[in-house]
Amino acid sequence: MATPNPIAGSGTNPPKIIWNEAQRRFETEDKKAYLQYVIKNQGKVIDMIHTFVPSSKRGLGLASHLCAAAFNHAAAHSLAVVPSCSYISDTFLPRNPTWNHLLYSEDKTSNLL
């Protein structure tokens, strides 16, 4: 199970994010917001393919919390990250560049995919 992590500037207690390994996703306790992933190359790469937050919960920073939990999980398990989800690649990573060191790179690890 992933440990909830506060995001800079959130100002409130972060939501509890749960690692649902069976469904390959990180999700809120109510299971309504989630980040879905696929594991590739014998467990060496995590491809984060989709982030979903229902309209009733948007604007609360849930997507960012889901991403932080997934990136913490990747770091803890020595996984390279492929950010296929446009929210992750276009919004989360530019706002949180400290995670860039986990990104999959063909130059460094050409045998991963």
C-alpha positions in Angstrom: 0.0 0.0 0.0 1.3 3.5 -0.9 1.8 6.0 1.8 0.0 9.3 1.4 2.3 12.2 0.6 1.6 15.9 1.0 2.1 18.0 -2.0 3.8 21.4 -1.5 1.2 24.1 -0.9 -1.7 21.8 -0.4 -2.5 23.3 3.0 -4.7 20.4 4.2 -4.2 16.8 5.2 -3.6 14.8 2.0 -6.2 12.1 1.1 -5.3 8.5 1.7 -4.1 6.9 -1.6 -4.3 3.1 -1.8 -2.2 0.9 -4.0 -4.6 -1.6 -5.6 -2.2 -4.0 -7.1 -4.9 -6.4 -8.4 -6.4 -3.7 -10.6 -3.1 -2.0 -11.3 -4.0 1.4 -10.0 -3.5 3.9 -7.2 -6.9 5.1 -5.9 -8.6 7.1 -3.3 -10.3 5.3 -0.5 -13.7 5.6 -2.2 -12.2 4.3 -5.4 -13.6 7.1 -7.5 -10.3 8.8 -8.4 -7.5 6.7 -9.6 -4.3 6.5 -11.6 -4.1 3.4 -13.8 -0.8 1.8 -14.9 0.7 -1.1 -16.8 3.9 -3.0 -15.7 6.3 -3.7 -18.5 9.5 -5.5 -19.1 9.4 -8.1 -16.4 8.5 -5.6 -13.7 11.2 -3.0 -14.5 9.0 -0.3 -16.0 5.7 1.3 -14.9 3.7 2.9 -17.7 1.3 5.4 -16.1 -1.5 5.3 -18.7 -4.5 7.1 -17.2 -5.5 9.5 -14.4 -9.2 10.0 -13.6 -10.8 12.3 -11.1 -14.7 12.6 -11.2 -16.0 16.1 -11.9 -17.4 16.4 -8.3 -13.9 16.0 -6.9 -11.8 18.1 -9.4 -9.9 21.1 -8.1 -8.9 19.4 -4.9 -5.4 18.2 -6.0 -6.4 14.5 -6.1 -4.7 13.9 -9.4 -1.5 15.3 -8.0 -1.7 13.2 -4.9 -2.3 10.1 -7.0 0.7 10.9 -9.1 2.9 11.5 -6.0 1.9 8.1 -4.6 2.6 6.3 -7.9 6.0 8.1 -8.3 6.9 7.2 -4.7 6.0 3.6 -5.4 8.2 3.6 -8.5 11.1 5.1 -6.6 10.7 2.6 -3.7 10.6 -0.4 -6.2 13.3 0.9 -8.5 10.9 1.2 -11.5 11.5 3.4 -14.5 8.4 5.5 -15.4 6.8 6.0 -18.7 4.3 8.9 -18.4 1.8 8.0 -21.1 -1.0 9.9 -19.4 -1.2 13.4 -20.7 -2.0 14.9 -17.2 1.3 13.3 -15.9 3.5 14.4 -18.8 1.9 17.8 -19.4 0.9 19.0 -16.0 2.3 17.0 -13.1 5.9 16.6 -14.2 6.4 20.2 -15.3 5.1 21.3 -11.8 7.2 18.6 -10.0 10.4 18.2 -12.0 12.1 16.4 -9.1 10.5 13.2 -10.3 12.2 13.4 -13.7 15.1 11.2 -12.6 12.7 8.3 -12.6 11.6 8.7 -16.3 12.4 5.9 -18.7 15.3 6.8 -21.0 16.4 4.7 -23.9 19.8 6.1 -23.7 20.4 4.9 -20.1 18.3 1.7 -20.1 17.8 0.5 -23.7 17.0 -3.0 -22.5 14.0 -2.0 -20.4 11.2 -2.0 -23.0 
